[in-house]
């Protein structure tokens, strides 16, 4: 008997009575695939083949920033070494503008670095629940929690879905409250005819492994605000005044601090979060095919949601303007038995996944926030908790075969009792 089971496994089939039919083993579906291709590596080789190449931040970084700004539709971009660093220098620039203290409204479902940056820079995070159709902040709850202490709203476009609405944008503008956009998972998404990341005061992007665009490690801070741009440029590089683009501002510092070397004048207690010419070359190469890759990701998501059983799984996501990062697989109802079946099925078929979607689910359940807010605060956000316990995400990438998507939907749909 054991020999027969081994033979079936070796031939790529596994009988499982719980699902009633033989199942193939090995869809071989990793969470993400490396976006860096041969032409990107060739561009790096061309840089390294130069007689005396500059590899630290220089001309390639500047060119990537300019090309990214043009693609996004903003005036200024600053390339840094990660999306998390983009979060950090953004909040540090906000602190330099408004001073320490005050509140920043943040999502319960997001990546840790958004909230960590708020904490590191001395602001108090104020949490809101999510909108189940976007996985972003419930905009009505954001409006309800705006106060005289609000210094910014830090909104995350989770897994590529637009999380912004007209009423929120209009009210923030009326009150003069800055909108910060985390677009790390939503490159190329749109709202009201504009790309996400070109709408708020400042936006952050990540170019980590397998994001829509990857530079190995990397991130971008984008804004139309010239003063904020200059502050971020200095904060990126130790707070050095020489990093300023503005010649007149450099002169102002030199005239005021005549006892200092203009090349070593530190305006702020900054960081070293610079990137390199190698990362920038990869980014410039990938930017040429970014729009095509976004289109493929979007088509994949639409195919996935179209073929899922809506009686078992949520399929009514607000996909207009979305730029999918990963497939959202969320149970329609809280069902622990079905959730276990789903995870078993995925593991059996070699489909990698993550529970809780972006960043490990409800952030208030994470140790770093439980220590600050206690063990019960997390229970006040039921929509985030549903995603935390009954939500997963599965990899999406431009080369994902259509037949794999359809086969996975067939398997998932077969798990009903």
LOROMI-641642 format. One line per 10 residues: number of its first residue (from 0); their letters; for each residue y, z, x of C-alpha. Coordinates in nm, 4 decimals, padded with zeros to 6 digits, m for minus. Example, Ala and Ser with C-alpha at 12.3 -4.5 7.8 and 13.67 -1.06 7.14 Angstrom:
% residues 2
0 = AS = m00.4500 00.7800 01.2300; m00.1060 00.7140 01.3670 $
This chain:
% residues 417
0 = XXXXXXXXXX = 00.0000 00.0000 00.0000; 00.2378 00.0893 00.2800; 00.1624 m00.2438 00.4475; 00.2565 m00.4339 00.1296; 00.5892 m00.2485 00.1005; 00.6722 m00.3299 00.4607; 00.5853 m00.6934 00.4030; 00.8138 m00.7127 00.1009; 01.0964 m00.5533 00.3006; 01.0462 m00.7935 00.5904 $
10 = XXXXXXXXXX = 01.0633 m01.0903 00.3539; 01.4005 m00.9759 00.2206; 01.2965 m00.8372 m00.1195; 01.2785 m00.4851 m00.2535; 01.1403 m00.3835 m00.5914; 01.3309 m00.0972 m00.7558; 01.2091 00.0124 m01.0990; 01.5398 00.1824 m01.1771; 01.7047 m00.1600 m01.2053; 01.4019 m00.3455 m01.3341 $
20 = XXXXXXXXXX = 01.4121 m00.6536 m01.1111; 01.3487 m00.7337 m00.7450; 01.6653 m00.7099 m00.5384; 01.7482 m00.8946 m00.2186; 01.8267 m00.6765 00.0792; 02.1148 m00.7666 00.3000; 02.4221 m00.9259 00.1531; 02.5564 m00.8341 00.4972; 02.9018 m00.7517 00.3622; 03.1071 m00.5385 00.6033 $
30 = XXXXXXXXXX = 03.4107 m00.3505 00.4840; 03.6342 m00.5813 00.6835; 03.6084 m00.8637 00.9333; 03.8271 m00.9208 01.2346; 04.1093 m01.1594 01.1462; 04.1651 m01.2540 01.5091; 04.0219 m01.6010 01.5755; 03.9860 m01.8276 01.8773; 04.3315 m01.9830 01.8492; 04.4871 m01.6353 01.8603 $
40 = XXXXXXXXXX = 04.2932 m01.5550 02.1768; 04.3926 m01.8908 02.3259; 04.7570 m01.7982 02.2704; 04.6981 m01.4732 02.4606; 04.5266 m01.6644 02.7417; 04.8241 m01.8991 02.7637; 05.0544 m01.5987 02.8048; 04.8333 m01.4461 03.0732; 04.8079 m01.7801 03.2566; 05.1804 m01.7762 03.3281 $
50 = XXXXXXXXXX = 05.2653 m01.7187 03.6936; 05.4270 m01.3789 03.6389; 05.3946 m01.2885 03.2701; 05.5927 m01.0048 03.1186; 05.3520 m00.8006 02.9080; 05.5679 m00.5104 02.7924; 05.8099 m00.5552 02.5026; 06.0216 m00.8638 02.5706; 06.0799 m01.2187 02.4400; 05.7583 m01.2568 02.2406 $
60 = XXXXXXXXXX = 05.8272 m00.9351 02.0516; 06.1768 m01.0559 01.9671; 06.0452 m01.3953 01.8527; 05.7786 m01.2335 01.6326; 06.0400 m01.0072 01.4720; 06.2622 m01.3046 01.3919; 05.9785 m01.5174 01.2537; 05.8493 m01.2282 01.0439; 06.1980 m01.1639 00.9019; 06.2265 m01.5283 00.8046 $
70 = XXXXXXXXXX = 05.8834 m01.5256 00.6381; 05.9560 m01.2033 00.4474; 06.3139 m01.2863 00.3538; 06.5013 m01.0017 00.5246; 06.7674 m00.9888 00.7945; 06.6050 m00.7482 01.0378; 06.2580 m00.6469 01.1559; 06.1436 m00.4083 01.4297; 05.7927 m00.4453 01.5742; 05.6178 m00.1157 01.6556 $
80 = XXXXXXXXXX = 05.2710 m00.0147 01.7705; 05.1258 00.0716 01.4263; 05.1981 00.0955 01.0574; 05.1914 00.4734 01.0941; 05.4654 00.4512 01.3568; 05.6614 00.2314 01.1176; 05.6360 00.5121 00.8597; 05.7474 00.7710 01.1151; 06.0554 00.5932 01.2497; 06.1569 00.4958 00.8955 $
90 = XXXXXXXXXX = 06.1632 00.8577 00.7823; 06.3282 00.9622 01.1098; 06.6037 00.7059 01.0487; 06.6461 00.8392 00.6953; 06.6794 01.1888 00.8402; 06.9470 01.0732 01.0848; 07.1391 00.9196 00.7954; 07.1108 01.2028 00.5412; 07.0254 01.5074 00.7506; 06.7201 01.7267 00.7289 $
100 = XXXXXXXXXX = 06.5963 01.8700 00.4019; 06.5632 01.7343 00.0520; 06.2783 01.5698 m00.1328; 06.0932 01.2408 m00.0998; 05.8847 01.1320 m00.3998; 05.5426 01.0113 m00.2846; 05.2143 00.8901 m00.4395; 04.8944 01.0907 m00.4713; 04.6990 00.7785 m00.3679; 04.8248 00.6447 m00.0361 $
110 = XXXXXXXXXX = 04.7540 00.6545 00.3367; 04.7989 00.9883 00.5133; 05.0739 00.8629 00.7468; 05.3218 00.8114 00.4616; 05.3086 01.1762 00.3650; 05.2714 01.2921 00.7255; 05.5959 01.1141 00.8150; 05.7725 01.2907 00.5272; 05.6470 01.6266 00.6541; 05.7167 01.5581 01.0217 $
120 = XXXXXXXXXX = 06.0772 01.4677 00.9446; 06.1475 01.7849 00.7475; 06.1444 01.6505 00.3923; 05.9513 01.8006 00.1017; 05.6987 01.5645 m00.0587; 05.7109 01.5541 m00.4386; 05.3954 01.4031 m00.5880; 05.3401 01.1890 m00.8956; 05.0241 01.0520 m01.0533; 04.9269 00.6866 m01.0390 $
130 = XXXXXXXXXX = 04.9405 00.3994 m01.2845; 04.5734 00.2993 m01.3274; 04.6604 m00.0704 m01.3532; 04.8445 m00.0830 m01.0193; 04.7068 00.2247 m00.8367; 05.0701 00.2809 m00.7363; 05.3016 00.5568 m00.8544; 05.3500 00.6022 m01.2272; 05.7086 00.4788 m01.2454; 05.7892 00.6913 m01.5501 $
140 = XXXXXXXXXX = 05.6834 01.0049 m01.3638; 05.8998 00.9001 m01.0701; 06.2004 00.8696 m01.2985; 06.1250 01.2109 m01.4487; 06.1148 01.3763 m01.1051; 06.4362 01.2295 m00.9664; 06.6843 01.5062 m00.8906; 06.9925 01.5852 m00.6864; 06.7522 01.6749 m00.4029; 06.5832 01.3336 m00.3979 $
150 = XXXXXXXXXX = 06.6501 01.1575 m00.0665; 06.4161 00.8630 m00.1261; 06.1227 00.7262 m00.3232; 05.8399 00.6193 m00.0913; 05.6332 00.3737 m00.2938; 05.2979 00.2317 m00.1794; 05.1714 m00.1083 m00.2956; 04.8066 00.0023 m00.2919; 04.5378 m00.2529 m00.1965; 04.7818 m00.5381 m00.2592 $
160 = XXXXXXXXXX = 04.8996 m00.4583 m00.6144; 05.2723 m00.4521 m00.6861; 05.3707 m00.0983 m00.7847; 05.7379 m00.1602 m00.8659; 05.8950 m00.2119 m01.2100; 06.2387 m00.3247 m01.3182; 06.3359 00.0058 m01.4817; 06.2554 00.2008 m01.1655; 06.4399 m00.0432 m00.9410; 06.7446 m00.0389 m01.1690 $
170 = XXXXXXXXXX = 06.7565 00.3397 m01.2017; 06.7213 00.3966 m00.8281; 07.0051 00.1506 m00.7720; 07.2215 00.3232 m01.0310; 07.1672 00.6631 m00.8703; 07.1909 00.5396 m00.5130; 06.8411 00.6653 m00.4257; 06.6798 00.4609 m00.1463; 06.3518 00.2847 m00.2170; 06.1093 00.2802 00.0757 $
180 = XXXXXXXXXX = 05.8197 00.0344 00.0428; 05.4818 00.0782 00.2077; 05.3490 m00.2782 00.2132; 05.0751 m00.2156 00.4691; 04.8081 m00.3464 00.2302; 05.0119 m00.6027 00.0386; 05.1498 m00.8685 00.2728; 05.2827 m01.1558 00.0636; 05.2714 m00.9782 m00.2706; 05.5701 m01.0453 m00.4953 $
190 = XXXXXXXXXX = 05.7840 m00.8839 m00.7623; 06.0525 m01.0612 m00.9644; 06.0413 m01.3654 m00.7365; 06.0791 m01.1730 m00.4098; 05.8222 m01.0679 m00.1547; 05.7242 m00.7025 m00.1547; 05.8980 m00.5439 00.1409; 06.2203 m00.7364 00.0841; 06.3253 m00.5273 m00.2166; 06.3826 m00.1694 m00.1018 $
200 = XXXXXXXXXX = 06.6199 m00.0291 00.1569; 06.3412 m00.0482 00.4136; 05.9760 m00.1471 00.4199; 05.6769 m00.0826 00.6431; 05.3868 m00.3126 00.7297; 05.0618 m00.2563 00.9166; 04.8939 m00.5154 01.1358; 04.5781 m00.3145 01.1972; 04.2279 m00.4614 01.2175; 04.1503 m00.6918 00.9254 $
210 = XXXXXXXXXX = 04.4788 m00.6490 00.7413; 04.6284 m00.9700 00.6027; 04.7769 m01.0221 00.9480; 04.6402 m00.8380 01.2507; 04.7849 m00.7821 01.5973; 04.4960 m00.5500 01.6988; 04.7307 m00.2557 01.6472; 05.0850 m00.2974 01.5207; 05.3383 m00.2487 01.2466; 05.6811 m00.3642 01.1333 $
220 = XXXXXXXXXX = 05.9915 m00.1972 00.9920; 06.2010 m00.4361 00.7817; 06.5479 m00.3981 00.6298; 06.8708 m00.5747 00.5380; 07.0735 m00.2692 00.6427; 07.2261 m00.3366 00.9855; 07.2993 00.0289 01.0643; 06.9484 00.1415 00.9727; 06.8049 m00.1443 01.1774; 06.9939 m00.0344 01.4858 $
230 = XXXXXXXXXX = 06.8835 00.3268 01.4377; 06.5189 00.2206 01.4128; 06.5528 00.0072 01.7263; 06.6740 00.3120 01.9188; 06.4155 00.5473 01.7681; 06.1393 00.3044 01.8670; 06.2300 00.3413 02.2333; 06.3139 00.7056 02.3142; 06.6475 00.6916 02.1284; 06.7993 00.4725 02.4018 $
240 = XXXXXXXXXX = 07.1411 00.3253 02.3265; 07.0637 00.0192 02.5384; 06.8200 m00.0888 02.2619; 07.1113 m00.1574 02.0277; 07.1696 m00.5214 01.9376; 07.5362 m00.4474 01.8668; 07.7478 m00.4855 02.1799; 08.0387 m00.3057 02.0127; 07.8238 m00.0020 01.9346; 07.6920 00.0080 02.2907 $
250 = XXXXXXXXXX = 08.0522 00.0068 02.4088; 08.1434 00.2899 02.1723; 07.8734 00.5089 02.3252; 07.9783 00.4126 02.6790; 08.3435 00.4955 02.6076; 08.2569 00.8306 02.4461; 08.0033 00.9426 02.7060; 08.1686 00.8345 03.0287; 07.9653 01.0893 03.2273; 07.6388 00.9088 03.1408 $
260 = XXXXXXXXXX = 07.4700 00.5987 03.2737; 07.4901 00.3460 02.9862; 07.1333 00.2394 03.0628; 07.0074 00.5958 03.0126; 07.2018 00.7289 02.7166; 06.9811 00.8822 02.4472; 07.1433 00.8844 02.1043; 06.8500 01.0406 01.9202; 06.5369 01.2427 02.0022; 06.3325 00.9263 01.9663 $
270 = XXXXXXXXXX = 05.9762 00.8147 02.0255; 05.7929 00.5590 02.2330; 05.6273 00.3432 01.9683; 05.6897 00.0036 02.1258; 05.4317 m00.2705 02.1145; 05.3547 m00.5383 02.3740; 05.3956 m00.9109 02.4314; 05.0210 m00.9571 02.3857; 05.0281 m00.8061 02.0351; 05.3328 m01.0152 01.9468 $
280 = XXXXXXXXXX = 05.1683 m01.3388 02.0609; 04.8699 m01.2675 01.8357; 05.1042 m01.1935 01.5459; 05.2968 m01.5169 01.5944; 04.9726 m01.7139 01.6003; 04.8381 m01.5479 01.2852; 05.1631 m01.5887 01.0943; 05.1031 m01.9649 01.0851; 04.8025 m01.9225 00.8547; 04.9055 m01.6068 00.6692 $
290 = XXXXXXXXXX = 04.9999 m01.7789 00.3421; 04.6683 m01.9641 00.3286; 04.4735 m01.6441 00.3931; 04.6640 m01.4610 00.1200; 04.5767 m01.7369 m00.1271; 04.2068 m01.7080 m00.0434; 04.2120 m01.3289 m00.0812; 04.3811 m01.3617 m00.4201; 04.1277 m01.6174 m00.5420; 03.8455 m01.3883 m00.4305 $
300 = XXXXXXXXXX = 03.9873 m01.0949 m00.6265; 04.0287 m01.3009 m00.9416; 03.6691 m01.4199 m00.9173; 03.5442 m01.0635 m00.8664; 03.7352 m00.9151 m01.1604; 03.6492 m01.2080 m01.3890; 03.2752 m01.1556 m01.3453; 03.2599 m00.7744 m01.3601; 03.1425 m00.6180 m01.6844; 03.4578 m00.4675 m01.8427 $
310 = XXXXXXXXXX = 03.2484 m00.2203 m02.0385; 03.1416 m00.0599 m01.7096; 03.4272 m00.1242 m01.4698; 03.8031 m00.1460 m01.4842; 03.9105 m00.5095 m01.4792; 04.2610 m00.4970 m01.6295; 04.4540 m00.4503 m01.3066; 04.8100 m00.5838 m01.2953; 04.7295 m00.8800 m01.0725; 05.0536 m01.0738 m01.1202 $
320 = XXXXXXXXXX = 05.2172 m01.1013 m00.7794; 04.9287 m00.9219 m00.6083; 04.8058 m01.0007 m00.2586; 04.4655 m00.8394 m00.2412; 04.3589 m00.6353 00.0581; 04.0233 m00.5132 m00.0752; 03.8303 m00.5330 m00.4011; 03.8906 m00.2426 m00.6374; 03.5711 m00.1174 m00.7992; 03.6594 00.1633 m01.0403 $
330 = XXXXXXXXXX = 03.4355 00.2889 m01.3181; 03.5909 00.2540 m01.6598; 03.4729 00.6011 m01.7609; 03.3872 00.9102 m01.5577; 03.0127 00.8690 m01.5144; 02.8515 01.0456 m01.2184; 02.5114 00.8840 m01.2812; 02.6514 00.5314 m01.2814; 02.8635 00.6095 m00.9770; 02.5547 00.7158 m00.7820 $
340 = XXXXXXXXXX = 02.3748 00.4002 m00.8937; 02.6650 00.1860 m00.7778; 02.6730 00.3472 m00.4347; 02.2955 00.3237 m00.3985; 02.3042 m00.0428 m00.4963; 02.5793 m00.1197 m00.2461; 02.3993 00.0602 00.0354; 02.0687 m00.1068 m00.0527; 02.2265 m00.4512 m00.0291; 02.4259 m00.3921 00.2875 $
350 = XXXXXXXXXX = 02.7665 m00.3845 00.1178; 02.9994 m00.1460 00.3000; 03.2450 00.0496 00.0841; 03.4806 00.3447 00.0790; 03.5088 00.6052 m00.1956; 03.8469 00.7013 m00.3360; 04.0119 00.3682 m00.2424; 04.3164 00.3817 m00.0141; 04.3217 00.6669 00.2324; 04.0422 00.8851 00.0991 $
360 = XXXXXXXXXX = 04.1496 00.9288 m00.2614; 04.3735 01.2009 m00.4008; 04.5696 01.3158 m00.0970; 04.6253 01.6601 m00.2459; 04.2525 01.7228 m00.2038; 04.2826 01.6690 00.1720; 04.2929 01.9795 00.3979; 04.6412 01.9163 00.5361; 04.7920 01.9278 00.1862; 04.5657 02.1979 00.0418 $
370 = XXXXXXXXXX = 04.7043 02.4304 00.3079; 05.0580 02.3594 00.1858; 05.0124 02.3288 m00.1911; 04.6991 02.5296 m00.2611; 04.3606 02.4281 m00.4044; 04.4725 02.3699 m00.7633; 04.7676 02.1302 m00.7237; 04.5318 01.8325 m00.6932; 04.3985 01.8865 m01.0466; 04.7376 01.8064 m01.2012 $
380 = XXXXXXXXXX = 04.6962 01.4332 m01.1366; 04.4048 01.3135 m01.3538; 04.4450 00.9400 m01.2911; 04.4378 00.9897 m00.9155; 04.1391 01.2183 m00.9563; 03.9494 00.9543 m01.1546; 03.9965 00.7088 m00.8674; 03.9050 00.9829 m00.6203; 03.5670 01.0506 m00.7825; 03.4839 00.7204 m00.9546 $
390 = XXXXXXXXXX = 03.6655 00.4577 m00.7490; 03.5582 00.2566 m00.4466; 03.6836 m00.0386 m00.2526; 03.4876 m00.3259 m00.1014; 03.5978 m00.5633 00.1707; 03.7805 m00.8857 00.0933; 03.8613 m01.1457 00.3555; 03.9412 m01.5185 00.3595; 03.5934 m01.6242 00.4772; 03.4051 m01.4324 00.2072 $
400 = XXXXXXXXXX = 03.1610 m01.6751 00.0382; 03.2008 m01.7278 m00.3352; 02.8266 m01.6935 m00.3980; 02.8245 m01.3450 m00.2446; 03.0982 m01.2342 m00.4836; 02.9082 m01.3669 m00.7838; 02.5800 m01.2108 m00.6694; 02.7452 m00.8729 m00.6185; 02.8953 m00.8827 m00.9684; 02.5507 m00.9674 m01.1074 $
410 = XXXXXXX = 02.3993 m00.6674 m00.9297; 02.6744 m00.4296 m01.0385; 02.6556 m00.5457 m01.3988; 02.2833 m00.4737 m01.4046; 02.3312 m00.1007 m01.3452; 02.4022 00.0020 m01.7029; 02.1569 00.2462 m01.8569 $
